[in-house]
Amino acid sequence: MVPGIAIIIVNYRTPHLVADCLCSLARDRSRSIPFSVIVVDNYSCDNSLNFLQEKILVEKWSDWVTLLALPRNGGFAYGNNRAITMLLEKEKAPHYIWLLNPDTVVHKNACSSLLNFLEGTPGAGIAGSRLEGLDGNPQVSAFRDHSIASELLSGLRLGILDSLFKKWRVAKSLDTAQPIQVDWVSGASMIIRREVFDEIGLLDENFFMYFEEVDFCIRARAAGWSCWHVPASRVVHMEGAASGITGLHRKQGRRPAYWFESRHRFFLKHHGKAGVVVADLAWMTGYSLWCLRRFLQGKDRSDPPYFFWDFFRHCSLIRGFRL
């Protein structure tokens, strides 16, 4: 029997990106893997619903694409959870649920590669795709856990230290065509076994956006499920185009408050009060040294405007320990 797969795409004012993603899924859909898709509209309050309804009608996708309109924009986890709950309550719940960003385009066999891997690896609860840019170059899509050391390295940005202490870097450099076990994978393309939800519950909706997939993978691993990166599943990711942080032809603006809030919640939840304070101090120390080195070496500024100030006003020293 072919295992059931449901794909969830959360839209917030990006209907054209969603349409491109659906077109790529339509090309990859086959009788051997008859997946279904739920497009969740996170209260876009624009023409998203009308545009997507028309697109589904014209392309004759209504037998496998469903639109779910939500009454508010509760964030990435909230939008996915509404669809996940609906799927799990079905009499025949899908075996796998694939979370897919709207700013993605899947290559041929992206779905079957994930499915075949999970079917052959019973202990694997989560698997992520190889993400790449429009030029085909790989993006970092497999990661190590965040730690105090990784925050210091992230702030310092010193190549020699990154090389010497690479096992503490969050971004995991991969040069393999074979699946590899990792700590967590990008939520831009992440497939999850149904039993994982049955055991640990849904995504944490207190993360509005960012760090929710990190938190979920940690919880799954604590329950005994492994997490894997599957390079054979290739997905183009127009990084940041859906969130508005970065993206094609987009001028870089200030990092939104919800990124800092999600980071704070993550460290407080998984490292405790002392851990979040030390992590904040480690990053700010490293980043201050980086700013000094950038000034002395005449390097260009590449960070969002007011990055250090925004980090400082959201850090534990200022906001305390509110989750």
N, C-alpha and C positions, 0 to 999 in steps of 0.2 A: 504494500500500500504506500502511495506517495505521501510523505509527511506534509501536513499543512503549514504554510508560511503566510504570515500577514505582515505587510510593510506599513509603517506609520511615517507620514511626512507632516511636520508641523509648519504651517504657513503663518507668517505675519507680514502682510503687505509685500509679498514677493511672488505674486501669482505667475509671472512669466518664468521665473526660475523653476517653480513647481511644475509648470507645463513642460519645460525642457526635460526635467527629471522623469516625468511620466512618459514622455516620448521615448526616452532611453530604456525605461522599464518595459514598455510595450514591445520594443525590438528584442528584448531578452526573454520575454515571456514565451513559454512553450507548454504543450500538453503534458510533458514530463514533469514540469514544475509550475502548476497553475496557481501562482500566488495571487493574493488579493491585496488591495491598497486602501488605506484610510487616510485621506487628506484632512488634517485638523486645522480649521481656521481659528486662530487665537484672537478673535474679536478685532479683525483688521480695520473695520469701519472704513473700507475703501471699496473698490470694485472687485476685490479678490473673489468673492463668492460667485458673482455674476460671470466673471471672466472664466473661472474654472468650470462652472456648470455648463457654460456654452462650449468650452473646449472638450469636456467629457462627452457631451451630446454629439458634437461634430465628428469626433474621432471614434465614436461608438465604443467607449470604454466603460459604459455604465454597468456592465456585467461583472467588472472586477475592480472598479474604483468607486469609493464612497466618500462623500463630503460630510464632515462633522463640524457644525458651527458652534462655537463656545460663547458663553455670555460675557466673558471677560478675558483679558490677556494675563494669565497667571504665570507665564514663563514657559520654558522648554519642558521641564519635568511635568508641570501641570497639564500642558497640552498632550504630551505623550501618555500620561497616566489616564486621562479620560478615555482615550482610545484603547489602551491596554485593558482597563477595567471592562469595557464593552466586549472586548474579544474573549477575555477569560470567563465571562459570564455566559458565553454561548454553550449550547449543549455539546457541540464539537469544537472545542477551543483549538486554535492552531498549535502545532508542536513547537514552532519557532516564531518569534516576533523580531522583525528587523527594523531598527530605528535608522532613518535615513534623512539627512539634512535636505532642505529644499534647494540649496546651492550645490547640488551634486548631479553628476551624469554617470550612469553605470556603464561599464564596458560589457561586452558579451561574456556570458558565463560568470558574471560577478556573483549572482545569487546561487547558482549551482555549486560554485567553488566553496562558498560558506556552508551550504547545506551538506555537501559530500563530506567536508571535514568534520562537522559536528556529528553526522550520522556514524562516522567511523571512529569518533573519539568520545565515548560515553561520559567521561569525567569532565569534559569541557562544557562550561556553562555559557561562556561568552566568546564571541569571535569578532574581530574587526578586519576591515579591508585595507589593502594598500591604497593610500590616498595619493593623488598626483595632481599637478597643476595642468592647465590647458596645454602647456608645452610638453607634457609627458614626464617631466621631472618629478621624482618622488617628494612628497611632503612627509614630515615626521608624523607617524600615525600609531606608533607603539611606544610605551612609556614605562618608566620606573616610578615608584611611589615618591611623592613629595616628602622632603625631609628638611631638617634644619640646615644640613650641609648643602642640599640642593638650592636652598634659598640664598645662601651666601654665594655660591657659584653663579647663580642667576643674576645677582646684583653685580658681581665683580666683572664678568664677561672677559675673562683672561684665558686665552686659548691654551696656554701651557698648563694652567691649573685644571681646565676642562679635560685635557688629555690625561693628566696624572690621576685625577679623581673622577674618571668617567663613570665609574659604577655608582656614583652619587648624583650624576646628572639625570634630570627627569626625562629629557628626550633621549630615546634609545636609537642609536645608529644601527641600521640593519643592512647587511649585504648578503642576503640569502633568498633563495626562491622557495624555500621550505617553510612551512608553518613553524612558529616559534612561540613558546610560552612567555608571557609578559605580565607585568603588574596590572596595567590597564590599557585600553584602546580608546581611540577617539570616538565620541558619540556621533560624529558625522556619518559613520557607517558602522553600526554595532548590532549584531544579531544575538539574541538571547533565547536560551532554552526555556520553555514554559515552566518547567519544574523549578527554575531559579526564582521566578516570581512567586510560585506557590510557597517556597521556603523562606524567602527573605522579604517579600513584599514589593512594593512599587518604588519608583524613583522618589527621592526626597524633594518634595515640592517647596521646601524652604530655600532651596537654591533656585533663584529666578532664572539664571542662565550661567553656565560655566561651573565646573567642578562637580556637577551632579553625576556625570558618568564615572568620574574618579571615585566618588563616594560609593556608587553602586557596585563597581568592580571590587572594591575593598570588602564590602559587605558580603558579596558573593564568594570571594576567596575565603573569608572567615567561616563561611558555611561549608567549605570543602570543594567548591567549584573552581576549576582553573580557567584562565583567561588567555586567549591566543590571538596572534596576528597571522592572517592568512594572505600572503602576497599574491596568490593566484586570483583572488578577488580584487579586481582593479576598479577604482572609482575616482572620477575626476571631481575635485573639490575646489570650487571657487572661494577660497578661504575668506571668511568674514563678510561675504556679499549678503548673506541673510541676516547677520546680526547688526551690520552697519558699522562695526569697529574698523574694519578695513574693507577692501573690495576693489573690484574693477573700476577704474576711473573715479575713485573716491578719494577726496582729500582727507588726510588723517586728522581726526578730531580728538578731543580728550577721551580717555578711557572712561566708559560709563561707570556710575557708582555701583551698579549691581555686580560688576566684575570683582571689585574690591570687597564687597559684602560677601560674595560667595567664597572668595579666598579666605576671608576671616572666619566664616562659618566652618569651612573645611578643616582648617588647622585647629580651631577650638574643639570641634567635634572629635577629631582623631588624635590630637596631640595634647589636649587639655589646656588649662590656663597658662601654665608655665611654658608649654610648648609654643603657643601662639605668640607670646611675648618674645621669646628667644628667636623664633622664626622672623618676626617683624624686625627685630634689632639686627639680625644677621643680614637680611636683605638690605636694609637701609645703610648699614655699614659698607657692605659690598658695593652698593650703588653709588654711595658718596665717593668711594675710591675710584670707581669707574668715571664719574663726572670730572674728578680732578685729573685723571689720566687723559680723558677726552680733551679737556681744556689745554693741557700741556702739549699734547700731540696734535692739536688743531683738527681733531676729528669732527665730522658733521654730526649734528644732533638727529637721531633717528627715532627717538621715543615720542609718544603722544605729548602734546603740550601739558605743562604743569604736572607731569607724571609723578615726580617725587612728592610734591605738595598734596596731590590727591591720595597717594599711598599713605602719607603721614596722617592726614585727617581721618582716614578710615582704619588706621591701625589700632591695635588693642590698647596702646598707651593713651589714646584719645577716646575711643568709643567704649572701652571696657570689655566686658565679656558677654555681651548680649548675643544670643544666637539669632 
